[in-house]
Amino acid sequence: MTARYDAPDGSPRCRWAGAAPDFLAYHDTEWGFPVADDRTLFEKLSLEAFQSGLSWRTILSKRENFRRAFHDFEIDRVARFNTRSVQRLLEDEGIVRHRGKIEAVINNARRAHELIREHGSLAAYVWSYEPDAESLPPPQTVSVTPESTALAKALKRKGWMFVGPTTVYAFMQAMGLVNDHAEGCIIRSRARTEREAFTLPKES
């Protein structure tokens, strides 16, 4: 798939980067760059869960509200949320007020806490599912891969919720486990360079 969007600077980007005003900065500075920070990884998994059935534009426009409501997605803090916390979030007009998704994020924080104790970090666990770049299909041609399916199944076995293969693949794209920038997009090579310099998280 070739880039079909010429940004204001005249350089080509992935087509979706031109679909909304706030997409370009996200595309150029975040999407597809490798992340090893547990808080950021948990935030993205949580936001992808909230996106289920919705558009990413909706979630991205509310991201700062989500961060405020979920205490910046600090795993230990979210894991301590209780029924009063759920009610507070259900009354927060700045986020997506879906009880099942709210409760899933709280549950997933607790499961993440367990996973970190077991594996040393959330990063070490999810990066162990990084696919071989040579085995990947052409950029932006699939929404599920064997690796995203495997990680989704593994997380579900550990009690995680709202982590289907499509959700997990979107997470893998965004967090740099997959460089899915289109061929011709000027960011593709930048993401590749960062991955080459990236230190793969190891279990401790």
N, C-alpha and C positions, 0 to 999 in steps of 0.2 A: 504494500500500500504506500503510495507516495503522498507527501505533504501537499495540501491543496489550499493552504491559507497563507497568504503573504501578510505578515504583520506590519504595523506602521513603520518599522525600521527597514522594510523591504525584504526581509529574510523569511524563508519558508518555515512554517511550523506545522505540527499535526493539525489536521482540519478542525478538530473539536476545540482547539485553543481560541478560535475566532468566534465560537458560538455564543459567548457572553462576555461582557466587559471585564469581569473579574477572573476569567479563565486564563488569560495570557500570563499574568504574573505567577499564578499557581503552576502552570505548565512549565514556565521557564526556570523557576527556582525550587520547586518541590517535587513534582511528579517524575518518578523514575530515577531519582537520586537515592543511593543507598543510605539506609538509616539503621543505626545500632542502638539507639536510645529507647529503653523500655517504655518510658512514658509516651513518647511519640508513636511508637508502634501500637500501644494500647489505645491511644486516642484514635488512630486511624481505623483500627478494628472496630472500635465503638461507633465511629461516624459511618463506617460502611454498613454496620448493622442498622443504624437509623435510616440510611439511604434506601434500604430494601423497599421496593415499591414506589420510590420517589426519584427525583432527579438529583444529581450531584450538585447542580446549581442551587437547589433549595438548601441543601446541607451546608455548602460552602458559604452561602450568604448568612447562615446562622452560626457559623463555627465559633465566633467569639462568644456568642450567647451560650453555646454548649460548654465552652471552656469555663466560663464563669459559673454556670449551673453545676458542673461536675468537678469543681475545684481543680481546674486545669488537668483533669484526668490523671491525677496522682493516684496510682493504683491502690496504695494502702488506705488512702482517705475514702476512695469510692467503695472499697471493700467493707468499710464500716458504715455505709449508708443503711438506714433502717426504714420501717414503714412510714415514719414521718418524712423522711427524705423523699420517698416515692411520691407522697402527697404534695410536697413542696414542688417537685419537678412537674407533676401533672398540672399544677396551677401556673407554671412558668410559660407565658405566651411567647417567649423568645426562642423556644426550642420546639421540637416535634413532640407533642404530648401523647405518646403512645405507651400505655402501661407495659405491654409486653416487651417493648424495646428498652424501656427504662429499667425494668427488672432484669432484663438480659445483661445489660451493661454492668449492673451491680453484681450479678452472679458471675459474670466473666472476670471482674476485678478480683473476686475471691479465688476463682480458678487460676487466674494469672499469678496470684500470690503463691498458690500451691506449686505451680509450674516453676516459678523462680526458685523456690526452695529446693526443688528437685533437680533442676538443670543449671542453676546459677544465674540465668537471665532469660527473659522472654526472647530477647534477640538471638541468643544461641539456639534456642529451640526452633524458631520460625526460619532462621537462615539455614538450618540443616535440611530444609526442603527446597532450597534454591535449585532450580533446574539447570541442566547443562545448556549453556547458551546455544550450542550447536544443534541441540535437539528441538529448539523452539520453532513454531510455525512463523510465517511472515508476520511482521508487526500488525497488531490490531485486527487480526482476522478470526480470533477465537475469544470466547469469554470464559472458558474452562480449560484446564490442562490436567494431565495426570498428577502433577505435583500439587496443584491447588485442591484437587479432589482428595489426595492423600492427606494433606494438612488439615482440610476440613473434617475428614473422618477422624483423624487423630485428636483434634480439638474437641469434637463432639464426644468422643470416648472419655475425655477428661472432664466432661460436664459443661462445656461451653455451649452457648446458645446463639442463634442468628449468625452462624458461621458456615453457610453453605459454600459449595465449590465456586460459584460465581462471585459471591461476596469476597471469598478468600483470594480469588484471582485478581479482583480489582485492588485489593490490599497489596498483593505482591507487585502489581504494576506500579502502584503509587510509591511504595517503599523501596523500590530499586532491586527487588529480587528478580525482576524481569525488566529488561530495557525494551519497552514496547513503543518507544518513539518511532514515528514513521521514517522509512528510508527517505532521505532528503530533508528531514527536519533538522535544523541546525543544532538543536538541543541533544539529538541522539548521540553525537560524538562526545559532547560534554558529559553526558550520563555515563558513557562507556569509560571515559577517562577517570571519572570519580570511582567507578566500580573497580577499575584496575588498581587504584591507590587505596582502596577500602580494605581495612583489616577485618577479616571474617571473624565474627564473635565465636568464642569457644566455650564449651561447657566447663564449669568449675566444680 
